[in-house]
């Protein structure tokens, strides 16, 4: 960022005619600094640490019932992970439980 911020020597007595030139230069530099800061700030947000884990509250009812989830855990088909007294499932493990449905005749 050091290369963006440079000292600019203003004229001894700015005039009304030279003011737009300096304001434009200031705005350009502020925009470049702002865009550089936005890039630096957004990078860590893109990779969330727990994006692979889904809370049971989001899975229950949308993917399977509580009893089905419990049965899958008991049978070893699904692992649960606890953090702070809450139960989570890995997205990849849930996806591996999904199977295609075989079409048994009827309208397609």
C-alpha positions in Angstrom: 0.0 0.0 0.0 3.0 2.2 0.4 3.2 2.7 -3.4 -0.3 4.0 -3.5 0.2 6.8 -0.9 2.6 9.4 -2.1 3.3 12.8 -0.9 2.0 15.4 -3.3 3.2 18.9 -3.1 0.3 21.3 -3.3 0.9 24.7 -4.8 1.7 27.5 -2.4 -1.6 29.2 -3.1 -4.3 26.9 -4.6 -6.6 28.6 -6.9 -10.2 27.9 -7.9 -8.9 26.7 -11.3 -6.4 24.1 -9.9 -8.7 22.8 -7.2 -10.6 20.2 -9.4 -7.3 18.7 -10.5 -6.2 18.1 -6.9 -9.6 16.9 -5.8 -9.7 14.4 -8.7 -6.3 13.1 -7.8 -7.3 12.7 -4.1 -10.5 10.8 -5.1 -8.5 8.5 -7.4 -6.1 7.7 -4.7 -8.9 7.1 -2.1 -10.6 4.8 -4.6 -7.4 2.8 -5.2 -6.8 2.5 -1.4 -10.4 1.5 -0.8 -10.4 -1.2 -3.5 -7.1 -2.6 -2.2 -8.5 -2.7 1.4 -11.7 -4.4 0.2 -9.6 -7.2 -1.5 -7.6 -7.7 1.7 -10.6 -7.7 3.9 -12.7 -10.1 1.8 -10.1 -12.9 1.4 -10.3 -14.3 4.9 -14.1 -14.2 4.8 -14.3 -16.4 1.7 -12.9 -19.4 3.4 -15.0 -20.2 6.5 -13.5 -22.6 8.9 -16.6 -24.6 9.6 -18.3 -24.4 6.1 -18.1 -28.2 5.9 -20.2 -28.6 9.0 -24.0 -28.2 9.2 -25.9 -27.8 12.5 -28.4 -30.6 13.3 -31.1 -28.0 13.5 -30.7 -27.2 9.8 -30.5 -30.9 8.8 -33.5 -32.0 10.9 -36.7 -31.9 9.0 -35.1 -30.7 5.7 -32.9 -33.8 5.1 -34.2 -36.4 7.6 -36.1 -36.6 10.8 -34.4 -36.6 14.2 -35.1 -40.3 14.6 -33.6 -41.1 11.2 -30.5 -39.1 12.0 -30.2 -40.8 15.3 -30.6 -44.3 13.7 -27.9 -43.4 11.0 -25.6 -42.4 13.8 -26.3 -45.6 15.8 -25.8 -47.8 12.6 -22.5 -46.0 11.8 -23.8 -44.5 8.6 -23.4 -40.9 9.8 -20.9 -39.3 12.3 -21.9 -36.4 14.4 -19.5 -33.8 15.7 -20.1 -31.7 18.9 -19.1 -28.2 19.5 -20.3 -26.3 22.5 -23.2 -28.7 23.2 -24.5 -28.5 19.7 -24.4 -31.4 17.2 -23.1 -30.9 13.6 -22.8 -33.2 10.5 -20.3 -33.0 7.7 -21.8 -31.9 4.4 -19.8 -34.6 2.5 -21.1 -37.4 4.8 -24.7 -36.3 4.3 -24.2 -36.1 0.5 -22.8 -39.7 0.5 -26.0 -40.9 2.1 -28.1 -39.7 -0.9 -28.8 -42.3 -3.5 -30.6 -42.1 -6.8 -34.2 -43.4 -6.8 -34.8 -46.2 -9.3 -37.8 -45.4 -11.6 -40.2 -48.3 -11.4 -42.4 -47.7 -14.5 -45.2 -45.2 -14.7 -45.1 -41.8 -16.3 -41.8 -40.2 -16.9 
